[in-house]
């Protein structure tokens, strides 16, 4: 369950990087897609693992 939460946070942070106009995040905005992709893959993998174990 914790991995689902972390994947969701990475996904939300990636969206935040895409939409933010803050000066402090200016150098990191080009990595927004990486955080979104890692978040989605992490959530999908954890759901797959939970389904295989029968916990879902």
C-alpha positions in Angstrom: 0.0 0.0 0.0 2.8 2.4 0.8 4.2 2.0 -2.7 0.9 3.0 -4.2 1.0 6.1 -2.0 4.6 6.9 -3.1 3.7 6.4 -6.8 0.7 8.7 -6.4 3.0 11.4 -4.8 5.5 11.1 -7.6 2.7 11.4 -10.2 1.3 14.5 -8.4 4.8 16.1 -8.1 5.3 15.6 -11.9 2.1 17.4 -12.6 3.1 20.1 -10.2 6.4 20.6 -12.0 4.6 20.9 -15.3 2.2 23.5 -14.1 4.4 25.6 -11.8 5.9 28.9 -12.6 8.0 29.2 -9.5 11.6 30.3 -9.9 13.0 27.6 -7.6 11.7 24.8 -9.8 12.8 26.4 -13.1 15.7 24.0 -13.7 13.6 20.9 -12.8 10.5 21.5 -15.0 12.0 19.6 -17.9 11.9 16.4 -15.8 8.1 16.5 -15.2 7.5 13.6 -17.6 10.0 11.4 -15.7 8.2 11.8 -12.4 4.8 11.2 -14.0 6.1 8.0 -15.8 7.8 6.6 -12.7 4.7 7.3 -10.6 2.4 5.6 -13.1 4.7 2.6 -13.5 5.1 2.2 -9.8 1.4 2.2 -9.1 0.7 -0.2 -11.9 3.4 -2.6 -10.8 2.2 -2.5 -7.2 -1.4 -3.2 -8.2 -0.2 -6.1 -10.4 1.8 -7.5 -7.4 -1.1 -7.2 -5.0 -3.4 -8.9 -7.5 -0.9 -11.8 -7.9 -0.7 -12.3 -4.1 -4.5 -12.1 -3.8 -4.5 -9.1 -1.6 -6.7 -7.1 -4.0 
